[in-house]
Amino acid sequence: MAAAEESKHRDGARVTLREVMVKAGAPEAWLPEDGKVKHEMPKSVPKGLPKPSGS
């Protein structure tokens, strides 16, 4: 919600997670390196999951 409010203050401009966290006073250790959260793909597929249905 803080990012949405900050974007509104900037006339709809994009706001990074890092910018919002810095403004909120988050410690440097908590901040993403470049403002983007990086998600890694799982190295293995969990067993026992149902197969996708074919519509």
C-alpha positions as CSV (number, residue, x, y, z in Angstrom):
1,M,0.0,0.0,0.0
2,A,2.9,2.4,0.7
3,A,4.2,1.9,-2.9
4,A,0.7,2.8,-4.3
5,E,0.6,5.9,-2.2
6,E,4.1,6.9,-3.2
7,S,3.3,6.3,-6.9
8,K,0.2,8.5,-6.5
9,H,2.4,11.3,-5.1
10,R,4.6,10.9,-8.2
11,D,1.7,11.2,-10.7
12,G,1.6,7.5,-11.4
13,A,5.4,6.9,-11.8
14,R,6.7,3.5,-11.0
15,V,8.2,3.0,-7.5
16,T,10.6,0.3,-6.6
17,L,10.5,-1.9,-3.5
18,R,13.9,-0.5,-2.5
19,E,12.6,3.1,-2.6
20,V,9.7,2.3,-0.4
21,M,11.8,0.4,2.1
22,V,14.4,3.1,2.3
23,K,11.7,5.7,2.9
24,A,10.3,3.5,5.7
25,G,13.7,3.3,7.3
26,A,14.5,-0.3,6.6
27,P,18.1,-1.4,7.4
28,E,20.5,-1.8,4.5
29,A,20.7,-5.5,5.1
30,W,17.0,-5.9,4.3
31,L,17.1,-4.0,1.0
32,P,17.2,-5.7,-2.4
33,E,20.3,-5.0,-4.4
34,D,18.8,-3.3,-7.3
35,G,15.2,-2.6,-6.2
36,K,13.9,-5.8,-7.8
37,V,13.0,-9.0,-6.0
38,K,14.7,-11.9,-7.7
39,H,12.9,-15.2,-7.6
40,E,14.8,-18.4,-8.3
41,M,13.2,-21.4,-10.0
42,P,13.0,-24.5,-7.9
43,K,15.7,-27.0,-8.7
44,S,13.4,-30.0,-8.4
45,V,9.7,-30.6,-8.9
46,P,7.9,-31.6,-5.7
47,K,6.5,-35.1,-5.9
48,G,2.8,-36.0,-5.4
49,L,1.3,-32.9,-7.0
50,P,-1.7,-33.4,-9.2
51,K,-1.1,-33.1,-13.0
52,P,-2.6,-30.1,-14.7
53,S,-6.0,-30.7,-16.3
54,G,-6.3,-30.5,-20.0
55,S,-9.3,-28.3,-20.9
